[in-house]
């Protein structure tokens, strides 16, 4: 009973420290990365390194970055699940918008715009793992247990195979011995 109480206290303390200290610090670092990405995007426009066709993409990426900066703490597996289901089942308008955005990125003439879009995706994935990081300890322990059980069962299978080989050798060697193909042991 004591162990269970200490275990719950440990998990509670870990969760509290992660959500109140670690995750906000990591989110702030991500926000700074997004600010740098937005500045890079805006500099491309200011320096005239993009043509008229890519200006619409710059505006779209800029708005996307600003939305992510404002809502970075809400990026979670639940929100990804919701978006996925909207893409798969729901409105054609949402699906059409996503496909249009993807086509705009793929059709961009400036390679740096494609790089910005890719970096946005990478940062969003990091935000997803940061915002759900406290829950990974609850998933890691069962995963470790499953891996250990799988490893032990695999090793037991190999051990059983070795026992079968050894017992077969003993069986066949005793048959040969009884058939006088080998000299009998003298004690």
C-alpha positions in Angstrom: 0.0 0.0 0.0 2.9 2.3 0.8 4.4 1.7 -2.5 1.2 2.5 -4.3 0.9 5.8 -2.4 4.5 6.7 -3.2 4.0 5.8 -6.8 1.0 8.1 -7.1 2.9 10.9 -5.3 5.8 10.5 -7.7 3.5 10.6 -10.8 1.7 13.6 -9.4 4.9 15.4 -8.6 6.3 14.5 -12.1 3.2 15.7 -13.8 3.1 19.0 -11.8 6.8 19.8 -12.5 6.5 18.9 -16.2 3.3 20.9 -16.7 4.3 23.9 -14.6 8.1 24.2 -15.4 9.3 22.1 -18.2 6.5 22.4 -20.8 6.2 26.2 -20.6 9.9 26.6 -21.0 9.9 24.3 -24.1 6.8 26.1 -25.5 8.6 29.4 -25.1 11.5 28.1 -27.1 9.2 26.9 -29.8 7.5 30.3 -29.8 10.8 32.0 -30.4 11.5 29.5 -33.2 8.2 30.4 -34.8 8.9 34.1 -34.4 12.2 33.6 -36.3 10.4 31.6 -38.9 7.9 34.3 -39.4 10.6 36.9 -39.6 12.4 34.9 -42.3 9.1 34.7 -44.2 8.5 38.4 -43.9 12.0 39.2 -45.0 11.5 37.1 -48.1 8.6 39.4 -49.0 10.4 42.6 -48.0 13.5 41.8 -50.0 11.4 41.0 -53.0 12.7 37.4 -53.3 9.2 36.1 -54.2 7.0 36.7 -57.2 3.3 37.5 -57.3 2.2 33.9 -57.3 3.9 33.1 -54.0 2.7 36.2 -52.2 -0.6 34.4 -51.5 1.3 31.5 -50.0 3.4 33.9 -47.9 0.2 35.5 -46.5 -1.2 32.0 -45.8 1.9 30.8 -44.0 2.2 34.1 -42.1 -1.4 33.7 -40.8 -0.7 30.1 -40.0 2.4 30.9 -38.0 0.6 33.7 -36.1 -2.3 31.3 -35.2 0.2 28.6 -34.0 2.0 31.2 -31.9 -1.3 32.2 -30.3 -2.5 28.7 -29.8 0.6 26.7 -29.2 -0.5 25.4 -25.8 -3.6 23.9 -27.4 -1.9 21.6 -29.8 -2.6 18.1 -28.6 -3.5 14.6 -29.7 -7.1 15.5 -29.3 -6.9 18.4 -31.7 -5.0 16.3 -34.2 -7.6 13.6 -33.9 -10.4 16.2 -34.5 -8.6 17.6 -37.5 -8.0 14.2 -38.9 -11.7 13.3 -38.6 -12.7 16.5 -40.2 -10.4 15.7 -43.1 -11.6 12.2 -43.5 -15.3 12.5 -42.9 -16.6 16.0 -42.6 -16.8 19.1 -44.6 -15.5 19.3 -48.1 -14.7 23.0 -47.5 -12.1 22.1 -44.9 -10.6 19.3 -47.0 -10.5 21.6 -50.1 -8.7 24.3 -48.1 -6.1 21.8 -46.9 -5.5 20.4 -50.3 -5.3 23.9 -51.8 -2.7 24.8 -49.2 -0.7 21.7 -49.9 -0.8 22.4 -53.6 0.3 25.9 -53.1 3.3 24.8 -51.0 4.3 22.1 -53.5 3.9 24.5 -56.4 5.9 27.3 -54.7 8.7 28.6 -56.9 10.8 29.8 -54.0 12.6 26.9 -52.3 12.8 28.8 -49.1 9.0 28.9 -48.8 8.9 25.2 -49.0 11.6 25.1 -46.3 9.5 27.4 -44.1 6.4 25.2 -44.5 8.5 22.1 -43.7 10.0 23.8 -40.6 6.4 24.8 -39.5 5.4 21.1 -39.7 8.4 20.0 -37.7 7.9 22.7 -35.0 4.2 21.7 -34.8 5.1 18.1 -34.2 7.5 19.2 -31.5 4.7 21.2 -29.9 2.5 18.2 -30.0 5.0 16.1 -28.1 5.8 18.9 -25.6 2.2 19.4 -24.8 1.5 15.7 -24.3 4.9 14.9 -22.8 3.7 14.5 -19.2 1.5 11.6 -20.4 4.4 9.7 -22.0 5.5 8.3 -18.6 2.2 6.6 -18.2 2.6 5.1 -21.7 6.3 4.2 -21.3 5.9 2.0 -18.3 3.3 -0.4 -19.9 5.4 -0.3 -23.2 8.5 -1.3 -21.2 6.6 -4.1 -19.6 5.3 -5.4 -23.0 8.9 -5.2 -24.5 10.3 -7.1 -21.5 7.6 -9.8 -21.7 8.2 -10.1 -25.5 11.9 -10.4 -25.0 11.6 -13.0 -22.2 9.1 -15.1 -24.3 11.5 -14.9 -27.3 14.4 -16.0 -25.2 12.3 -18.8 -23.7 11.4 -20.0 -27.2 15.1 -20.1 -28.1 15.8 -22.0 -24.8 13.1 -24.5 -25.5 14.5 -25.0 -29.1 18.0 -25.6 -27.6 16.5 -28.1 -25.1 14.8 -29.9 -28.0 18.0 -30.1 -30.0 20.0 -31.4 -27.0 17.3 -34.0 -26.1 17.2 -35.1 -29.8 21.0 -35.5 -29.8 20.8 -37.5 -26.5 18.0 -39.7 -27.8 19.8 -40.5 -31.1 23.2 -40.9 -29.5 21.7 -43.4 -27.0 20.1 -45.3 -29.9 23.4 -45.5 -31.6 25.1 -46.6 -28.5 22.6 -49.4 -27.9 23.2 -50.5 -31.5 26.9 -51.0 -30.7 28.0 -48.3 -33.1 29.9 -46.7 -30.3 32.0 -48.4 -27.7 30.3 -48.7 -24.4 31.6 -46.6 -21.5 33.5 -48.3 -18.9 33.0 -46.9 -15.4 
